[in-house]
Amino acid sequence: MEMFEAAAKENINGLIFTFCYAHPEDDKFVKTVTKRVEKYGGNVNFAQIYCEKFELKKRVKGASRENFDKIKTKKGLDATLKKWDLFTPIPFVKSLRIDNTDISAKQVAKKIKMHYKL
């Protein structure tokens, strides 16, 4: 939280962070981040990036996940999807929603950049 507030306080032009929103468990986190940034005149832009479940199951074993503390098995993915609602958009903020089932990370980044005029 200190990082968000410090960036807003110093009027840093852009801070990008990612997290996996779980509805409704992460509502407090979203509200706290937004409040701390807006306190200094900043704004938070949300983008929900998702793909179809069949695609998640293909990607879960991808090499790009090797060096990160991410789910790496279909069994782990199924358990996570059963435990948390990871597909519902944040209900109280505007969010850009992008289905990346069939598009690259670069294309997703371009869509976010264009939508938020970054």
MMTF fields as JSON, N, C-alpha, C and O atoms, coordinates in Angstrom:
{
  "mmtfVersion": "1.0.0",
  "mmtfProducer": "UNKNOWN",
  "numBonds": 471,
  "numAtoms": 472,
  "numGroups": 118,
  "numChains": 1,
  "numModels": 1,
  "chainsPerModel": [1],
  "groupsPerChain": [118],
  "chainIdList": ["A"],
  "bondAtomList": [4, 2, 8, 6, 12, 10, 16, 14, 20, 18, 24, 22, 28, 26, 32, 30, 36, 34, 40, 38, 44, 42, 48, 46, 52, 50, 56, 54, 60, 58, 64, 62, 68, 66, 72, 70, 76, 74, 80, 78, 84, 82, 88, 86, 92, 90, 96, 94, 100, 98, 104, 102, 108, 106, 112, 110, 116, 114, 120, 118, 124, 122, 128, 126, 132, 130, 136, 134, 140, 138, 144, 142, 148, 146, 152, 150, 156, 154, 160, 158, 164, 162, 168, 166, 172, 170, 176, 174, 180, 178, 184, 182, 188, 186, 192, 190, 196, 194, 200, 198, 204, 202, 208, 206, 212, 210, 216, 214, 220, 218, 224, 222, 228, 226, 232, 230, 236, 234, 240, 238, 244, 242, 248, 246, 252, 250, 256, 254, 260, 258, 264, 262, 268, 266, 272, 270, 276, 274, 280, 278, 284, 282, 288, 286, 292, 290, 296, 294, 300, 298, 304, 302, 308, 306, 312, 310, 316, 314, 320, 318, 324, 322, 328, 326, 332, 330, 336, 334, 340, 338, 344, 342, 348, 346, 352, 350, 356, 354, 360, 358, 364, 362, 368, 366, 372, 370, 376, 374, 380, 378, 384, 382, 388, 386, 392, 390, 396, 394, 400, 398, 404, 402, 408, 406, 412, 410, 416, 414, 420, 418, 424, 422, 428, 426, 432, 430, 436, 434, 440, 438, 444, 442, 448, 446, 452, 450, 456, 454, 460, 458, 464, 462, 468, 466],
  "bondOrderList": [1, 1, 1, 1, 1, 1, 1, 1, 1, 1, 1, 1, 1, 1, 1, 1, 1, 1, 1, 1, 1, 1, 1, 1, 1, 1, 1, 1, 1, 1, 1, 1, 1, 1, 1, 1, 1, 1, 1, 1, 1, 1, 1, 1, 1, 1, 1, 1, 1, 1, 1, 1, 1, 1, 1, 1, 1, 1, 1, 1, 1, 1, 1, 1, 1, 1, 1, 1, 1, 1, 1, 1, 1, 1, 1, 1, 1, 1, 1, 1, 1, 1, 1, 1, 1, 1, 1, 1, 1, 1, 1, 1, 1, 1, 1, 1, 1, 1, 1, 1, 1, 1, 1, 1, 1, 1, 1, 1, 1, 1, 1, 1, 1, 1, 1, 1, 1],
  "groupList": [{"groupName": "MET", "atomNameList": ["N", "CA", "C", "O"], "elementList": ["N", "C", "C", "O"], "formalChargeList": [0, 0, 0, 0], "bondAtomList": [1, 0, 2, 1, 3, 2], "bondOrderList": [1, 1, 2], "singleLetterCode": "M", "chemCompType": "L-PEPTIDE LINKING"}, {"groupName": "GLU", "atomNameList": ["N", "CA", "C", "O"], "elementList": ["N", "C", "C", "O"], "formalChargeList": [0, 0, 0, 0], "bondAtomList": [1, 0, 2, 1, 3, 2], "bondOrderList": [1, 1, 2], "singleLetterCode": "E", "chemCompType": "L-PEPTIDE LINKING"}, {"groupName": "PHE", "atomNameList": ["N", "CA", "C", "O"], "elementList": ["N", "C", "C", "O"], "formalChargeList": [0, 0, 0, 0], "bondAtomList": [1, 0, 2, 1, 3, 2], "bondOrderList": [1, 1, 2], "singleLetterCode": "F", "chemCompType": "L-PEPTIDE LINKING"}, {"groupName": "ALA", "atomNameList": ["N", "CA", "C", "O"], "elementList": ["N", "C", "C", "O"], "formalChargeList": [0, 0, 0, 0], "bondAtomList": [1, 0, 2, 1, 3, 2], "bondOrderList": [1, 1, 2], "singleLetterCode": "A", "chemCompType": "L-PEPTIDE LINKING"}, {"groupName": "LYS", "atomNameList": ["N", "CA", "C", "O"], "elementList": ["N", "C", "C", "O"], "formalChargeList": [0, 0, 0, 0], "bondAtomList": [1, 0, 2, 1, 3, 2], "bondOrderList": [1, 1, 2], "singleLetterCode": "K", "chemCompType": "L-PEPTIDE LINKING"}, {"groupName": "ASN", "atomNameList": ["N", "CA", "C", "O"], "elementList": ["N", "C", "C", "O"], "formalChargeList": [0, 0, 0, 0], "bondAtomList": [1, 0, 2, 1, 3, 2], "bondOrderList": [1, 1, 2], "singleLetterCode": "N", "chemCompType": "L-PEPTIDE LINKING"}, {"groupName": "ILE", "atomNameList": ["N", "CA", "C", "O"], "elementList": ["N", "C", "C", "O"], "formalChargeList": [0, 0, 0, 0], "bondAtomList": [1, 0, 2, 1, 3, 2], "bondOrderList": [1, 1, 2], "singleLetterCode": "I", "chemCompType": "L-PEPTIDE LINKING"}, {"groupName": "GLY", "atomNameList": ["N", "CA", "C", "O"], "elementList": ["N", "C", "C", "O"], "formalChargeList": [0, 0, 0, 0], "bondAtomList": [1, 0, 2, 1, 3, 2], "bondOrderList": [1, 1, 2], "singleLetterCode": "G", "chemCompType": "PEPTIDE LINKING"}, {"groupName": "LEU", "atomNameList": ["N", "CA", "C", "O"], "elementList": ["N", "C", "C", "O"], "formalChargeList": [0, 0, 0, 0], "bondAtomList": [1, 0, 2, 1, 3, 2], "bondOrderList": [1, 1, 2], "singleLetterCode": "L", "chemCompType": "L-PEPTIDE LINKING"}, {"groupName": "THR", "atomNameList": ["N", "CA", "C", "O"], "elementList": ["N", "C", "C", "O"], "formalChargeList": [0, 0, 0, 0], "bondAtomList": [1, 0, 2, 1, 3, 2], "bondOrderList": [1, 1, 2], "singleLetterCode": "T", "chemCompType": "L-PEPTIDE LINKING"}, {"groupName": "CYS", "atomNameList": ["N", "CA", "C", "O"], "elementList": ["N", "C", "C", "O"], "formalChargeList": [0, 0, 0, 0], "bondAtomList": [1, 0, 2, 1, 3, 2], "bondOrderList": [1, 1, 2], "singleLetterCode": "C", "chemCompType": "L-PEPTIDE LINKING"}, {"groupName": "TYR", "atomNameList": ["N", "CA", "C", "O"], "elementList": ["N", "C", "C", "O"], "formalChargeList": [0, 0, 0, 0], "bondAtomList": [1, 0, 2, 1, 3, 2], "bondOrderList": [1, 1, 2], "singleLetterCode": "Y", "chemCompType": "L-PEPTIDE LINKING"}, {"groupName": "HIS", "atomNameList": ["N", "CA", "C", "O"], "elementList": ["N", "C", "C", "O"], "formalChargeList": [0, 0, 0, 0], "bondAtomList": [1, 0, 2, 1, 3, 2], "bondOrderList": [1, 1, 2], "singleLetterCode": "H", "chemCompType": "L-PEPTIDE LINKING"}, {"groupName": "PRO", "atomNameList": ["N", "CA", "C", "O"], "elementList": ["N", "C", "C", "O"], "formalChargeList": [0, 0, 0, 0], "bondAtomList": [1, 0, 2, 1, 3, 2], "bondOrderList": [1, 1, 2], "singleLetterCode": "P", "chemCompType": "L-PEPTIDE LINKING"}, {"groupName": "ASP", "atomNameList": ["N", "CA", "C", "O"], "elementList": ["N", "C", "C", "O"], "formalChargeList": [0, 0, 0, 0], "bondAtomList": [1, 0, 2, 1, 3, 2], "bondOrderList": [1, 1, 2], "singleLetterCode": "D", "chemCompType": "L-PEPTIDE LINKING"}, {"groupName": "VAL", "atomNameList": ["N", "CA", "C", "O"], "elementList": ["N", "C", "C", "O"], "formalChargeList": [0, 0, 0, 0], "bondAtomList": [1, 0, 2, 1, 3, 2], "bondOrderList": [1, 1, 2], "singleLetterCode": "V", "chemCompType": "L-PEPTIDE LINKING"}, {"groupName": "ARG", "atomNameList": ["N", "CA", "C", "O"], "elementList": ["N", "C", "C", "O"], "formalChargeList": [0, 0, 0, 0], "bondAtomList": [1, 0, 2, 1, 3, 2], "bondOrderList": [1, 1, 2], "singleLetterCode": "R", "chemCompType": "L-PEPTIDE LINKING"}, {"groupName": "GLN", "atomNameList": ["N", "CA", "C", "O"], "elementList": ["N", "C", "C", "O"], "formalChargeList": [0, 0, 0, 0], "bondAtomList": [1, 0, 2, 1, 3, 2], "bondOrderList": [1, 1, 2], "singleLetterCode": "Q", "chemCompType": "L-PEPTIDE LINKING"}, {"groupName": "SER", "atomNameList": ["N", "CA", "C", "O"], "elementList": ["N", "C", "C", "O"], "formalChargeList": [0, 0, 0, 0], "bondAtomList": [1, 0, 2, 1, 3, 2], "bondOrderList": [1, 1, 2], "singleLetterCode": "S", "chemCompType": "L-PEPTIDE LINKING"}, {"groupName": "TRP", "atomNameList": ["N", "CA", "C", "O"], "elementList": ["N", "C", "C", "O"], "formalChargeList": [0, 0, 0, 0], "bondAtomList": [1, 0, 2, 1, 3, 2], "bondOrderList": [1, 1, 2], "singleLetterCode": "W", "chemCompType": "L-PEPTIDE LINKING"}],
  "groupTypeList": [0, 1, 0, 2, 1, 3, 3, 3, 4, 1, 5, 6, 5, 7, 8, 6, 2, 9, 2, 10, 11, 3, 12, 13, 1, 14, 14, 4, 2, 15, 4, 9, 15, 9, 4, 16, 15, 1, 4, 11, 7, 7, 5, 15, 5, 2, 3, 17, 6, 11, 10, 1, 4, 2, 1, 8, 4, 4, 16, 15, 4, 7, 3, 18, 16, 1, 5, 2, 14, 4, 6, 4, 9, 4, 4, 7, 8, 14, 3, 9, 8, 4, 4, 19, 14, 8, 2, 9, 13, 6, 13, 2, 15, 4, 18, 8, 16, 6, 14, 5, 9, 14, 6, 18, 3, 4, 17, 15, 3, 4, 4, 6, 4, 0, 12, 11, 4, 8],
  "groupIdList": [1, 2, 3, 4, 5, 6, 7, 8, 9, 10, 11, 12, 13, 14, 15, 16, 17, 18, 19, 20, 21, 22, 23, 24, 25, 26, 27, 28, 29, 30, 31, 32, 33, 34, 35, 36, 37, 38, 39, 40, 41, 42, 43, 44, 45, 46, 47, 48, 49, 50, 51, 52, 53, 54, 55, 56, 57, 58, 59, 60, 61, 62, 63, 64, 65, 66, 67, 68, 69, 70, 71, 72, 73, 74, 75, 76, 77, 78, 79, 80, 81, 82, 83, 84, 85, 86, 87, 88, 89, 90, 91, 92, 93, 94, 95, 96, 97, 98, 99, 100, 101, 102, 103, 104, 105, 106, 107, 108, 109, 110, 111, 112, 113, 114, 115, 116, 117, 118],
  "secStructList": [7, 2, 2, 2, 2, 2, 2, 2, 2, 6, 6, 7, 1, 7, 7, 7, 7, 7, 7, 7, 7, 7, 5, 6, 6, 6, 2, 2, 2, 2, 2, 2, 2, 2, 2, 2, 2, 2, 6, 6, 6, 7, 7, 7, 7, 3, 3, 3, 3, 3, 7, 7, 2, 2, 2, 2, 2, 2, 2, 6, 6, 7, 4, 4, 4, 6, 6, 6, 6, 7, 7, 7, 1, 2, 2, 2, 2, 2, 2, 2, 2, 2, 2, 1, 5, 7, 1, 1, 7, 7, 6, 6, 1, 7, 3, 3, 3, 3, 3, 7, 1, 1, 1, 7, 2, 2, 2, 2, 2, 2, 2, 2, 2, 2, 2, 6, 6, 7],
  "xCoordList": [0.82, 0.0, 0.863, 0.508, 1.984, 2.874, 3.396, 3.548, 3.669, 4.165, 3.121, 3.457, 1.869, 0.806, 0.669, 0.588, 0.644, 0.467, 1.663, 1.486, 2.872, 4.073, 4.1, 4.449, 3.738, 3.72, 2.706, 2.983, 1.532, 0.509, 0.95, 0.756, 1.525, 1.979, 3.054, 3.081, 3.931, 5.022, 4.598, 5.409, 3.331, 2.771, 3.527, 3.784, 3.873, 4.545, 3.567, 2.409, 4.04, 3.181, 3.189, 3.844, 2.463, 2.32, 3.0, 4.215, 2.227, 2.692, 1.829, 0.609, 2.455, 1.708, 1.905, 3.031, 0.807, 0.907, -0.17, -1.199, 0.084, -0.884, -1.269, -0.478, -2.49, -2.95, -4.152, -4.789, -4.443, -5.568, -6.724, -6.713, -7.72, -8.864, -9.77, -10.206, -10.047, -11.001, -12.22, -12.116, -13.362, -14.614, -15.26, -15.365, -15.689, -15.562, -14.414, -14.28, -13.59, -12.519, -11.58, -11.089, -11.321, -10.344, -10.949, -10.249, -12.229, -12.88, -12.201, -12.006, -11.848, -11.201, -9.869, -9.557, -9.086, -7.8, -8.0, -7.302, -8.942, -9.204, -9.629, -9.146, -10.517, -10.988, -9.851, -9.768, -8.983, -7.871, -6.877, -6.448, -6.509, -5.584, -6.173, -5.5, -7.416, -8.075, -8.128, -7.834, -8.491, -8.587, -7.233, -7.141, -6.19, -4.85, -4.33, -3.668, -4.616, -4.159, -4.978, -4.423, -6.283, -7.161, -6.96, -7.238, -6.49, -6.208, -5.255, -5.318, -4.374, -3.386, -3.702, -2.825, -4.928, -5.344, -5.032, -5.224, -4.559, -4.265, -5.497, -6.545, -5.378, -6.475, -5.934, -4.774, -6.794, -6.436, -7.269, -8.493, -6.617, -7.294, -7.181, -6.084, -8.314, -8.328, -8.554, -9.33, -7.864, -8.071, -8.164, -7.233, -9.276, -9.432, -9.081, -9.751, -8.025, -7.567, -7.927, -7.555, -8.64, -9.109, -9.087, -8.949, -9.226, -9.384, -10.335, -10.696, -10.724, -11.637, -10.961, -9.739, -11.762, -11.211, -10.411, -9.393, -10.86, -10.105, -8.704, -7.747, -8.587, -7.286, -6.426, -5.216, -7.033, -6.294, -5.659, -4.511, -6.411, -5.906, -4.738, -3.861, -4.721, -3.579, -2.373, -1.241, -2.611, -1.525, -0.876, 0.272, -1.598, -1.121, 0.225, 0.971, 0.536, 1.802, 2.893, 3.955, 2.627, 3.564, 4.888, 4.943, 5.935, 7.286, 7.406, 8.239, 6.594, 6.677, 6.299, 6.565, 5.697, 5.273, 6.337, 6.216, 7.38, 8.389, 9.055, 9.187, 9.47, 10.251, 9.408, 9.939, 8.129, 7.238, 6.405, 6.214, 5.93, 5.105, 3.668, 2.761, 3.485, 2.175, 1.704, 2.498, 0.429, -0.147, 0.46, 0.546, 0.879, 1.557, 0.91, 1.417, -0.218, -0.888, -2.382, -2.974, -2.972, -4.418, -5.182, -6.213, -4.682, -5.328, -5.317, -6.328, -4.183, -4.076, -4.984, -5.605, -5.058, -5.929, -7.392, -8.145, -7.791, -9.182, -9.533, -10.621, -8.62, -8.87, -9.01, -9.866, -8.178, -8.227, -9.527, -10.17, -9.91, -11.144, -12.386, -13.412, -12.279, -13.396, -13.49, -14.582, -12.333, -12.278, -12.631, -13.309, -12.181, -12.365, -13.061, -12.926, -13.795, -14.431, -13.453, -13.342, -12.751, -11.718, -12.186, -11.392, -13.457, -13.953, -14.897, -15.117, -15.446, -16.359, -15.562, -14.552, -15.996, -15.323, -15.52, -16.46, -14.643, -14.792, -16.095, -16.223, -17.054, -18.386, -18.514, -19.471, -17.6, -17.786, -16.789, -16.703, -16.039, -15.133, -15.288, -15.684, -14.975, -14.973, -13.713, -12.619, -13.879, -12.749, -12.828, -13.905, -11.692, -11.585, -11.479, -10.652, -12.288, -12.246, -11.705, -12.201, -10.684, -10.061, -9.971, -9.369, -10.575, -10.461, -9.201, -9.143, -8.202, -6.951, -6.795, -5.682, -7.933, -7.891, -7.128, -6.349, -7.354, -6.769, -5.874, -5.59, -5.42, -4.534, -3.292, -3.308, -2.241, -0.959, -0.923, -1.763, 0.054, 0.255, 0.527, 0.078, 1.261, 1.56, 0.271, 0.106, -0.631, -1.908, -2.753, -3.431, -2.717, -3.44, -2.89, -3.654, -1.569, -0.941, -1.346, -1.619, -1.385, -1.794, -3.238, -3.554, -4.11, -5.516, -5.641, -6.4, -4.901, -4.936, -4.396, -4.98, -3.28, -2.655, -3.615, -3.761, -4.26, -5.186, -6.427, -6.866, -6.973, -8.201, -7.989, -8.824, -6.873, -6.596, -5.736, -5.343, -5.446, -4.668, -3.345, -3.02, -2.603, -1.314, -0.161, 0.991],
  "yCoordList": [-1.191, 0.0, 1.253, 2.268, 1.17, 2.333, 2.712, 3.894, 1.711, 1.978, 2.742, 3.713, 2.31, 2.993, 4.437, 5.357, 4.619, 5.954, 6.849, 8.017, 6.311, 7.098, 7.504, 8.64, 6.596, 6.916, 8.015, 8.926, 7.931, 8.954, 10.291, 11.345, 10.235, 11.451, 12.179, 13.409, 11.418, 11.986, 12.257, 12.685, 12.009, 12.232, 11.452, 11.962, 10.212, 9.332, 9.067, 8.716, 9.238, 9.057, 7.599, 7.232, 6.78, 5.387, 4.412, 4.457, 3.554, 2.437, 1.26, 1.29, 0.239, -0.925, -2.056, -2.374, -2.656, -3.83, -4.815, -4.442, -6.063, -7.101, -7.866, -8.017, -8.337, -9.242, -9.993, -9.566, -11.091, -11.913, -11.639, -12.084, -10.902, -10.525, -11.72, -12.393, -11.972, -13.0, -12.297, -11.54, -12.56, -11.923, -12.755, -13.971, -12.168, -10.79, -10.598, -9.528, -11.624, -11.584, -10.391, -9.872, -9.947, -8.879, -7.48, -6.519, -7.351, -6.035, -5.02, -3.867, -5.436, -4.524, -4.022, -2.836, -4.923, -4.539, -3.488, -2.474, -3.731, -2.807, -1.437, -0.404, -1.435, -0.177, 0.575, 1.8, -0.15, 0.489, 1.095, 2.234, 0.353, 0.877, 2.124, 3.149, 2.033, 3.15, 4.381, 5.492, 4.19, 5.292, 5.96, 7.187, 5.163, 5.723, 6.508, 7.531, 6.049, 6.737, 8.003, 9.061, 7.893, 9.055, 10.151, 11.319, 9.799, 10.769, 11.862, 12.999, 11.511, 12.457, 12.876, 13.376, 12.681, 13.119, 12.139, 12.455, 10.966, 9.965, 9.155, 9.312, 8.298, 7.401, 6.009, 5.835, 5.036, 3.633, 3.128, 3.254, 2.563, 1.985, 0.471, -0.075, -0.196, -1.647, -2.289, -1.794, -3.392, -4.203, -5.656, -6.182, -6.291, -7.701, -8.501, -8.415, -9.272, -10.105, -11.548, -12.059, -12.188, -13.537, -14.345, -13.797, -15.651, -16.506, -17.638, -17.828, -18.37, -19.491, -20.558, -20.701, -21.298, -22.309, -23.38, -23.846, -23.775, -24.786, -24.279, -25.053, -22.979, -22.382, -22.296, -22.513, -21.984, -21.969, -23.336, -23.431, -24.377, -25.736, -26.07, -26.853, -25.487, -25.68, -24.877, -25.354, -23.669, -22.768, -23.108, -22.738, -23.802, -24.011, -24.734, -24.573, -25.518, -26.252, -25.539, -26.107, -24.306, -23.561, -23.247, -23.026, -23.228, -22.955, -21.578, -21.38, -20.63, -19.269, -19.215, -18.213, -20.253, -20.297, -20.905, -20.847, -21.488, -22.244, -21.483, -22.021, -20.256, -19.52, -18.654, -17.796, -18.871, -18.055, -18.961, -20.141, -18.414, -19.176, -19.201, -18.645, -19.856, -19.934, -21.38, -22.31, -21.55, -22.888, -23.527, -22.894, -24.791, -25.439, -26.758, -27.448, -27.107, -28.367, -28.136, -27.195, -29.017, -28.933, -29.175, -28.548, -30.073, -30.37, -29.12, -28.782, -28.45, -27.22, -26.128, -25.391, -26.025, -25.039, -25.332, -24.427, -26.592, -26.965, -26.633, -26.125, -26.916, -26.628, -25.129, -24.697, -24.341, -22.882, -22.325, -21.483, -22.794, -22.312, -22.731, -22.052, -23.84, -24.287, -23.443, -23.171, -23.037, -22.298, -20.819, -20.254, -20.183, -18.749, -18.415, -19.131, -17.334, -16.8, -15.818, -14.677, -16.253, -15.444, -14.833, -14.211, -15.001, -14.507, -13.304, -12.597, -13.073, -11.944, -10.646, -10.548, -9.661, -8.354, -7.677, -7.996, -6.754, -5.971, -5.187, -4.408, -5.373, -4.81, -3.304, -2.709, -2.679, -1.272, -0.328, 0.837, -0.804, 0.062, -0.247, -1.349, 0.73, 0.487, -0.303, 0.018, -1.314, -2.144, -2.425, -2.675, -2.383, -2.852, -4.371, -4.887, -5.087, -6.55, -7.025, -6.63, -7.879, -8.384, -9.907, -10.462, -10.562, -12.01, -12.289, -11.963, -12.887, -13.138, -14.599, -15.091, -15.28, -16.674, -16.812, -17.749, -15.881, -15.998, -14.829, -14.648, -14.028, -12.905, -12.926, -13.486, -12.316, -12.325, -11.3, -10.404, -11.457, -10.497, -9.103, -8.104, -9.041, -7.748, -7.076, -5.865, -7.853, -7.305, -6.831, -5.808, -7.559, -7.153, -5.817, -4.907, -5.705, -4.463, -3.282, -2.193, -3.493, -2.427, -1.998, -0.809, -2.968, -2.647, -1.803, -0.835, -2.171, -1.402, -0.001, 0.986, 0.073, 1.385, 2.291, 3.466, 1.759, 2.554, 2.957, 4.106, 2.007, 2.279, 3.375, 4.267, 3.298, 4.277, 5.449, 6.291, 5.495, 6.584, 6.8, 7.904, 5.716, 5.741, 5.983, 6.035],
  "zCoordList": [0.0, 0.0, 0.0, -0.6, 0.671, 0.741, -0.639, -0.946, -1.471, -2.819, -3.643, -4.32, -3.587, -4.333, -3.874, -4.688, -2.573, -2.022, -2.349, -2.696, -2.241, -2.552, -4.021, -4.341, -4.91, -6.337, -6.63, -7.409, -6.008, -6.218, -5.618, -6.223, -4.462, -3.767, -4.569, -4.611, -5.199, -6.005, -7.441, -8.263, -7.74, -9.068, -10.151, -11.241, -9.821, -10.779, -11.931, -11.703, -13.151, -14.313, -14.743, -15.719, -14.014, -14.406, -13.477, -13.284, -12.919, -12.108, -12.52, -12.36, -13.042, -13.511, -12.517, -12.135, -12.105, -11.249, -11.66, -12.223, -11.37, -11.714, -10.458, -9.527, -10.46, -9.416, -9.959, -10.921, -9.342, -9.764, -8.808, -7.66, -9.293, -8.468, -8.22, -9.154, -6.942, -6.542, -5.955, -4.99, -6.552, -6.114, -5.024, -5.181, -3.949, -3.473, -2.488, -1.894, -2.309, -1.301, -1.448, -0.445, -2.672, -2.894, -2.95, -3.27, -2.647, -2.698, -1.775, -2.16, -0.581, 0.377, -0.178, -0.071, -0.769, -1.361, -2.458, -2.484, -3.35, -4.462, -3.918, -4.381, -2.952, -2.368, -1.673, -1.769, -0.98, -0.275, -1.256, -1.075, -2.286, -3.296, -3.954, -4.066, -4.384, -5.057, -4.144, -4.584, -2.913, -1.954, -1.737, -1.711, -1.584, -1.341, -2.538, -2.364, -3.732, -4.94, -5.172, -5.468, -5.04, -5.282, -4.239, -4.513, -3.068, -1.998, -2.483, -2.016, -3.419, -3.957, -5.387, -6.091, -5.819, -7.137, -8.257, -9.431, -7.908, -8.93, -9.273, -8.646, -10.253, -10.595, -10.885, -11.258, -10.706, -10.93, -12.1, -12.093, -13.094, -14.258, -14.174, -14.048, -14.246, -14.134, -15.497, -16.314, -15.721, -16.918, -16.463, -15.853, -16.758, -16.44, -17.685, -18.714, -17.566, -18.678, -18.339, -17.282, -19.228, -18.955, -20.247, -21.341, -20.099, -21.273, -20.918, -19.756, -21.921, -21.721, -20.856, -20.877, -20.104, -19.182, -19.913, -19.402, -21.101, -21.849, -22.173, -22.203, -22.415, -22.723, -21.469, -21.533, -20.34, -19.073, -18.825, -18.39, -19.105, -18.876, -19.803, -19.437, -20.989, -21.894, -21.412, -21.484, -20.926, -20.534, -19.195, -18.949, -18.338, -16.972, -16.912, -15.946, -17.922, -17.941, -18.747, -18.999, -19.144, -19.98, -19.303, -18.094, -20.081, -19.586, -18.949, -18.065, -19.38, -18.841, -17.361, -16.698, -16.843, -15.439, -14.533, -13.309, -15.124, -14.387, -13.237, -12.138, -13.477, -12.487, -11.56, -10.855, -11.556, -10.745, -9.847, -10.141, -8.79, -7.856, -8.362, -7.742, -9.499, -10.13, -10.156, -10.015, -10.334, -10.47, -11.718, -12.77, -11.589, -12.708, -13.132, -14.016, -12.494, -12.84, -13.074, -12.544, -13.879, -14.118, -12.817, -12.575, -11.988, -10.707, -9.815, -9.198, -9.756, -8.971, -9.509, -8.742, -10.831, -11.465, -11.143, -10.781, -11.274, -10.969, -9.526, -9.254, -8.594, -7.175, -6.942, -6.17, -7.6, -7.462, -8.022, -7.396, -9.196, -9.819, -9.027, -9.057, -8.332, -7.497, -6.222, -5.724, -5.708, -4.438, -4.598, -3.74, -5.689, -5.858, -7.175, -8.168, -7.159, -8.361, -8.992, -8.545, -10.018, -10.665, -11.982, -12.688, -12.322, -13.604, -13.492, -14.476, -12.316, -12.127, -12.121, -11.425, -12.877, -12.851, -11.495, -10.766, -11.165, -9.94, -10.101, -11.045, -9.212, -9.44, -9.236, -9.732, -8.537, -8.16, -8.814, -8.426, -9.793, -10.556, -12.04, -12.417, -12.868, -14.31, -14.656, -14.192, -15.459, -15.877, -17.363, -17.906, -18.007, -19.374, -19.289, -18.536, -20.035, -20.033, -21.375, -22.43, -21.324, -22.551, -22.473, -21.553, -23.446, -23.581, -24.402, -25.588, -23.772, -24.481, -24.915, -25.096, -25.077, -25.513, -26.829, -27.006, -27.747, -29.081, -29.472, -30.656, -28.5, -28.841, -27.946, -26.851, -28.428, -27.72, -26.583, -26.502, -25.726, -24.633, -25.192, -24.631, -26.295, -26.928, -27.413, -27.262, -27.988, -28.446, -27.261, -27.354, -26.168, -24.959, -24.462, -24.14, -24.402, -23.937, -24.823, -24.318, -26.13, -27.056, -26.805, -26.847, -26.545, -26.272, -25.004, -24.969, -23.975, -22.72, -22.949, -22.501, -23.65, -23.931, -24.696, -24.36, -25.708, -26.509, -25.701, -25.75, -24.968, -24.206, -23.158, -23.002, -22.45, -21.4, -21.854, -21.048, -23.165, -23.742, -23.008, -22.572, -22.891, -22.176, -23.124, -22.693]
}
